[in-house]
Structures are given as structure tokens and as C-alpha cells.
Amino acid sequence: LPKIHVLKFYTFLKKGNIRWCVFTSGENLKCQALSKTISQISTFSANYTLRCVMGLSEFDCMKLISQDKADLITLDVGLGYIASRIYSLRPLAVENYNAQDLSNDLYYYSTIVVPIGEALDPYTLRRKEVCFSGAGTAEGWVLPLSNLMGSIQAINITQCNSVVQNLIQFLGDSCIPNALQSAFNPFGDNTQEICRLCGDEGTQAFCTSRDRYAGNQGALRCLHEQRNDPETLKRPVAAVVRAQEVDFAISDGWFPKGLYQLLCPTQQLSGLWTAPLGDWATCNWGRIPARLVMTSSRRLDVRPYRDFLKLLIINFQTNPTPGNPTFSLFTSTEYVVPEQNYVQRNLMFSDFTRTLYFPEEEKSATYYQWIDPQFLAYEEMLNQCPLPTIRWCVIDPWEMEKCQRMSSAFAAKGIKPDLTCVLEETTIDCMRRTRDGFVDMMNVEAGDLYTAGSQFNLVPIVNENYGIGPFYYAVAVVRKINPDILISNWKFTRTCQSGVGRATGWIIPLNFILRTAQVQVYGRHLIYALSELVSQACIPGVQNQDFNPTGRVPLNLCELCMSGGNDRCQRDNRELYFGEDGAFRCLTEAGEIAFTRHTTVHANTASRNPDYWARNLREDDFELLCPDGRRQNVQDWHNCNLGKVPANTIITASHKTENERLNMWRLLQYGQVYYGDDWNPIFRMFDSGFDHRNLIFSDLTESLTLIPWAEQNYTQWLGDDFLRLVQTLKNVGNYGEIGVYEPINGTA
């Protein structure tokens, strides 16, 4: 056996089983060969074994490491950015392209290789066919695209959070391996032209890291093979690769040096945009920090991994020699995959690596501590957004707190645009500010959507979904122990209503009492007529000037409300009985009938709501009042309800363009990908926590959906049936006395 060097190990370290994640057949061959070599050297295998873990892609390997199913992987710093940000990986060691263990050669360059004779510059790449080494890679993605989007401004940025979508608008057919992976295609809407040049169509390898045209050598093959294939009409004009990769292709005998040159990001002194292949030091798209060996940041002690890597360097750094005839760490050409008829390169490590550099722990404990700030600036350039900020309007301190947490959570994931939160006094104030362009978005229920659309020209762009569809049902809830309460006779009852002007708490219940002739509306005084029907009520907002500008409000319509002082009977969470859950709480503590949505009883009983007032409530203590006079179990809401209500919507100003609205939707779409799960420990979009419910979004929301552009108007979303209910109130009541907002003197 060859002479082997063993480092001094920490006394507490047991035999280390190192799991290296690989994702191509060639890498697996090399890893297995290394594992076998280690096992045959007793002084090495006494302390370490190497197991090769096969992932589906670099991204799958990142996930496996984060799940403690693998330990190590080598990534370029572009993919390392994703590994750090999403999977909490950190650097351990850095490829060094100088034989000395110094930090003076820890970088390389990004280049674009083009055919000689093509009249190209960065701007004329538009609609051209291009071969990329891979989505997310530093040399084949981050550097060239950040330049094309930034200083050169060749690529027009129309969408936030989607480099691929912006690139699709710029390029023609291309090969961008991994562009269909979820990291770059989270919603599955990237179109196929970004993969049409890739080489393994019809197989699982197509357009992935295992594609024939993936990686730096693959991008060069994509360019050269397809330009010289008489059976195809594909004619790519560029390959985006790491500098010096051409040298490997030339030495391997398949890439003719005399047919190609470099495309530069700026004009050269000669006036040309091109330069010879050897001039990459002056004709490049930026300098890139060297590739990283990474592991999970959750590893409490990374010294065993560092020591393992140092042993690899000590024993396998150089090409095989008489003293070490077995393995070369930085050579890949000998690993031939039978089904692939081309030379393998850059397996596990870059082939032009000379050694590994080990940064001090305090300089590499995180990706951000090690990486060059200039490279992070390139990454941020890709995250440019045509909408720099979206302003969300809220109406009470609890919504404001959740909005600020949502903003921080979105920022932590790099979701654009930036979200800022604006606190206004009332829902009507938010509508007014949205119309006037001071805020951008707010969430409203159906009754408020009518006001927003009819009085402020606001439009719904996104709707909540509740499992059964984008709607819910209004119901009347009573206690079983009150059998004398009838839906057809509210006389002298105590009612709990979610809020004035709201669908469940006002528009639908008042239509019902009008339809069943329970009131006589004299002089068109609708609010006064209701006050004579019931003995007491809590109808948050009924005293609010926006909904009752006359100021003539009988006191009994707020008499059941819970909060004190100026908070009493307010149309927001300052009033404890506001909203659907508040109306149900009112029933349990003071009222006799609650008008709410069909899910409210279930959500607040059997310990589903941990708030103190709901802890001992049982679902079977309550019943629904049906329109035909029957009483039904609360689970029979489908057959026992007062009417269907269109789902809550996120609204914006009608003057916002289609692209602006699309970027607003993208913010929420990405947000729900990360935070739509009710078990996320960081932030939950559709959960309000203790004390308050339905902050910003309904707590029972399962997802958000974009409303098609042609349907983004309040009348189409609400539908004729709901609009007729509002019109009925208008027909029987005076201006200012129907509980639906109408502007003073016709001016909103």
C-alpha cells in the first residue's frame, strides 16, 4: 500500500462516515472509486469511510444535506447562494487554482464563447439561441445576466422574482439546464423554449444537471455540436461558460479553437465587441469567487469534515505517481459512463483545481461571511423588480404587527417587491388612500368590495380559497338551550353581527328580515327599523360616520359590544366582538343569535381556538337556524344557510397596469409557497395566532388565487345575486341610513 498521512484526530471523534452527495453518473463513478481507495488504506479507513449519496440534482443534494441524509457537496458560489439561503448550507473549504495553499488564486472568470463570423454584441443576443452551463450558476447565470440586466440594460425586467420569465422575453430557443427545476420554476409556468436546445429530450435527464449539454463542457458541446449538425435547424450563437473551459475542450480534441472567440461586455480598443479565446483576462463578464465545499450550518462541529478534506489533499492532491498510484482528486477524464460518448470533466471538483484552501472558521461560518460583497451585488441585481415597493393598508395595531412580520418574512426569502405596511383609521380610509395612490393593496370581504368598487373604482386581483371554493356561506347560529328563538322572528332578541356593511353581519341578515316582513321601514329609516326589532345588538361600525353619516344611531345597536371607551363598537379588532369570530364570541358571552360564516363555530370549539373565551366550547352546543324555520346541526351548513358569499379579495386601484397587478400577485404567490403552511415556525400567512383572528387574511384560507385579468372588476366577482341584495337595502333606506357606505355629497 502507498504511504499515507493521517492527521491527529480529536479524542472524542468516533469513526467518521462521510456522506458525499453526487448527482451525475460520472460523479458517482469517481466518488465510488475514491471510496474504494480510502477503504483499502487501513490508516485512512480506520478513521473515515466515504459513502456516496446519489441525488437527483444539485438542489436535491442541498435538500439531502439539510435533512442530514448527506454531509458534503461542492458547489459554485451561485448555487452556493441558493444552498445557503434556502437550505442553510455553509462553506468548509474553497477550491484553489494555485498549487500553494494561499488565498491569492481563489477566483475565476465568466465568459461568453461565440463563433467567429457572427456579428454579435450584447444587444444583438436578443431572440438568439444560447447555451448556458446551468440556471443559478455563477459563470453561466449570475454574472452574465446581472450585467445584461444591469449596466448593459439589454434585458428588460418586467417580472419580480423570476429571472427565467424575464429571460424568456429576451432570448430565442436556448438550453438552460435546471430552468424547469422548482428553484427557478416554483409555479410550473416556465415555457419550454428555455430547454429546446438541450440534448436529452424524451429522457429524465432532459434540461437537468444530467443533460448532455449541462455544465460548462456541456454548454460548449451544445454550441459546437448543434452548429455543425446538418440534420438540425438549431444554430446557437453563444455558450456561457467559465473561463479556461475551452482549454479542456480543445485538449480533449473535440472543440476547434480556430472557429470561436469571446464576446465582451464592452467594446474593445479595436472597436469590436469580440476578442480571441485567450484574452479572457480582459474580455470577461466578471470575476467569480472559487467553488466551495459545503455542509449544513446545523453541524455543531465541522472539524471532522475539514480534517477529512485535508487528508484528501495530503494524499490525493496530485496526479497518480509511483508513491500514489491509486487516485487523483482533481482529474475526471478516466470516468467513462457507457451511455455517454463524451469526455467527463469537473466531477466532484473542478479539474483545474490544484488544492483546497481552508478559511479561518470566523471567516467562513456562513456563506455571507466568506463571499465577496461584489458577488452578492451581482446576485441582488438579478432580484431587481419593476415595482420596488408594495404598500399594504391595515386598520388596527394587530393587523399592523402581523403585516410587519409578514414583510420581514418575505424579505428573509428575498421575495420582491419589498412590502411596507401603512396603518389607517378605517377601511374606508384605506380605500381612499388606495384610490389616490398612497397605498397599493388591502384585503376586503364582499360587502366592502362592493363599496371599494362602486365608490372608489378599486378592483379585485386575488381571491382567498377555503377548500370548498372561492366562497363561503352566511349562517345564523344559536345555542341549543334557546329553542324559542326563531329565524322568522327576531323580536326582542339579542343579536351579534360581524359588522355594519359586511356580507354576513349586515347585507344578508337585513335582506332576510325584509324578505320575511319582520320590520316596517317608515320614512326609509332602515337602521332605526332594525333597532326597534331587536332588544340589544353588537353591530361594529354602526355608529361610524362612514356608514351612518346622519349620526342618528339608536344606542341599543352597540349595547352588547364588549370593548370599552373609544374602542367600543368600532369596525375593527379594537372591538372584541368585531368580525365573524367576534360575532360568535358575542353569542357565547352575551347574545342569542350570531350572524357569521359557516366555518366559525367549528373553528372556535373543541379547543381549536386556544383563546380563553373559546376553551370550553363544544360544537354540539350550537345549532343553525335555517330559512325554512328548521334547526340543523352546525355541520349541515350546506343545506341550512342564509346565502352564499363570494370570497374575500385583495384589491388595488383600477389604474394599475396588468404587469403591476401581476407583480403584486407574484409577491403573494411566492409568499404562500414559503408561508402558506399553518405549521411554519417562522411565519404563517393564514394564521393570526392568539387573541385575534382573521388578521389581513382569513384564518381558514387555504390558498390565494389570481383572478383573471378580464374578471378583475367588482360586479363580476360579486355576481348578480349579491348585487341585488345591496340594491334591496338601497331601495328601502334613505341615503346614509342603510349601513352601506355612500359618499357625502357624492364625493368619496
C-alpha positions, 0 to 999 in steps of 0.5 A, a space after each residue: 500500500 502507498 504511504 499515507 498521512 493521517 492527521 491527529 484526530 480529536 479524542 472524542 471523534 468516533 469513526 467518521 462516515 462521510 456522506 458525499 452527495 453526487 448527482 451525475 453518473 460520472 460523479 458517482 463513478 469517481 466518488 465510488 472509486 475514491 471510496 474504494 481507495 480510502 477503504 483499502 488504506 487501513 490508516 485512512 479507513 480506520 478513521 473515515 469511510 466515504 459513502 456516496 449519496 446519489 441525488 437527483 440534482 444539485 438542489 436535491 443534494 442541498 435538500 439531502 444535506 439539510 435533512 442530514 441524509 448527506 454531509 458534503 457537496 461542492 458547489 459554485 458560489 451561485 448555487 452556493 447562494 441558493 444552498 445557503 439561503 434556502 437550505 442553510 448550507 455553509 462553506 468548509 473549504 474553497 477550491 484553489 487554482 494555485 498549487 500553494 495553499 494561499 488565498 491569492 488564486 481563489 477566483 475565476 472568470 465568466 465568459 461568453 464563447 461565440 463563433 467567429 463570423 457572427 456579428 454579435 454584441 450584447 444587444 444583438 443576443 436578443 431572440 438568439 439561441 444560447 447555451 448556458 452551463 446551468 440556471 443559478 450558476 455563477 459563470 453561466 447565470 449570475 454574472 452574465 445576466 446581472 450585467 445584461 440586466 444591469 449596466 448593459 440594460 439589454 434585458 428588460 425586467 418586467 417580472 419580480 422574482 423570476 429571472 427565467 420569465 424575464 429571460 424568456 422575453 429576451 432570448 430565442 430557443 436556448 438550453 438552460 439546464 435546471 430552468 424547469 427545476 422548482 428553484 427557478 420554476 416554483 409555479 410550473 409556468 416556465 415555457 419550454 423554449 428555455 430547454 429546446 436546445 438541450 440534448 436529452 429530450 424524451 429522457 429524465 435527464 432532459 434540461 437537468 444537471 444530467 443533460 448532455 449539454 449541462 455544465 460548462 463542457 456541456 454548454 460548449 458541446 451544445 454550441 459546437 455540436 448543434 452548429 455543425 449538425 446538418 440534420 438540425 435547424 438549431 444554430 446557437 450563437 453563444 455558450 456561457 461558460 467559465 473561463 479556461 473551459 475551452 482549454 479542456 475542450 480543445 485538449 480533449 480534441 473535440 472543440 476547434 479553437 480556430 472557429 470561436 472567440 469571446 464576446 465582451 461586455 464592452 467594446 474593445 480598443 479595436 472597436 469590436 465587441 469580440 476578442 480571441 479565446 485567450 484574452 479572457 483576462 480582459 474580455 470577461 463578464 466578471 470575476 467569480 469567487 472559487 467553488 466551495 465545499 459545503 455542509 449544513 450550518 446545523 453541524 455543531 462541529 465541522 472539524 471532522 469534515 475539514 480534517 477529512 478534506 485535508 487528508 484528501 489533499 495530503 494524499 490525493 492532491 496530485 496526479 497518480 505517481 509511483 508513491 500514489 498510484 491509486 487516485 487523483 482528486 482533481 482529474 475526471 477524464 478516466 470516468 467513462 459512463 457507457 451511455 455517454 460518448 463524451 469526455 467527463 470533466 469537473 466531477 466532484 471538483 473542478 479539474 483545474 483545481 490544484 488544492 483546497 484552501 481552508 478559511 479561518 472558521 470566523 471567516 467562513 461560518 456562513 456563506 455571507 461571511 466568506 463571499 465577496 460583497 461584489 458577488 452578492 451585488 451581482 446576485 441582488 441585481 438579478 432580484 431587481 423588480 419593476 415595482 420596488 415597493 408594495 404598500 399594504 393598508 391595515 386598520 388596527 395595531 394587530 393587523 399592523 404587527 402581523 403585516 410587519 412580520 409578514 414583510 420581514 418574512 418575505 424579505 428573509 426569502 428575498 421575495 420582491 417587491 419589498 412590502 411596507 405596511 401603512 396603518 389607517 383609521 378605517 377601511 374606508 380610509 384605506 380605500 381612499 388612500 388606495 384610490 389616490 395612490 398612497 397605498 397599493 393593496 388591502 384585503 376586503 370581504 364582499 360587502 366592502 368590495 362592493 363599496 371599494 368598487 362602486 365608490 372608489 373604482 378599486 378592483 379585485 386581483 386575488 381571491 382567498 380559497 377555503 377548500 370548498 371554493 372561492 366562497 363561503 356561506 352566511 349562517 345564523 347560529 344559536 345555542 341549543 338551550 334557546 329553542 324559542 328563538 326563531 329565524 322568522 322572528 327576531 323580536 326582542 332578541 339579542 343579536 351579534 353581527 360581524 359588522 355594519 356593511 359586511 356580507 354576513 353581519 349586515 347585507 344578508 341578515 337585513 335582506 332576510 328580515 325584509 324578505 320575511 316582513 319582520 320590520 316596517 321601514 317608515 320614512 326609509 329609516 332602515 337602521 332605526 327599523 332594525 333597532 326597534 326589532 331587536 332588544 340589544 345588538 353588537 353591530 361594529 361600525 354602526 355608529 361610524 360616520 362612514 356608514 351612518 353619516 346622519 349620526 342618528 344611531 339608536 344606542 341599543 345597536 352597540 349595547 352588547 359590544 364588549 370593548 370599552 371607551 373609544 374602542 367600543 363598537 368600532 369596525 375593527 379588532 379594537 372591538 372584541 366582538 368585531 368580525 365573524 369570530 367576534 360575532 360568535 364570541 358575542 353569542 357565547 358571552 352575551 347574545 342569542 343569535 350570531 350572524 357569521 360564516 359557516 366555518 366559525 363555530 367549528 373553528 372556535 370549539 373543541 379547543 381549536 381556538 386556544 383563546 380563553 373565551 373559546 376553551 370550553 366550547 363544544 360544537 354540539 352546543 350550537 345549532 343553525 337556524 335555517 330559512 325554512 324555520 328548521 334547526 340543523 346541526 352546525 355541520 349541515 351548513 350546506 343545506 341550512 344557510 342564509 346565502 352564499 358569499 363570494 370570497 374575500 379579495 385583495 384589491 388595488 386601484 383600477 389604474 394599475 397596469 396588468 404587469 403591476 397587478 401581476 407583480 403584486 400577485 407574484 409577491 403573494 404567490 411566492 409568499 404562500 409557497 414559503 408561508 402558506 403552511 399553518 405549521 411554519 415556525 417562522 411565519 404563517 400567512 393564514 394564521 393570526 395566532 392568539 387573541 385575534 383572528 382573521 388578521 389581513 387574511 382569513 384564518 381558514 384560507 387555504 390558498 390565494 388565487 389570481 383572478 383573471 385579468 378580464 374578471 378583475 372588476 367588482 360586479 363580476 366577482 360579486 355576481 348578480 345575486 349579491 348585487 341585488 341584495 345591496 340594491 334591496 337595502 338601497 331601495 328601502 333606506 334613505 341615503 346614509 341610513 342603510 349601513 352601506 357606505 355612500 359618499 357625502 355629497 357624492 364625493 368619496 
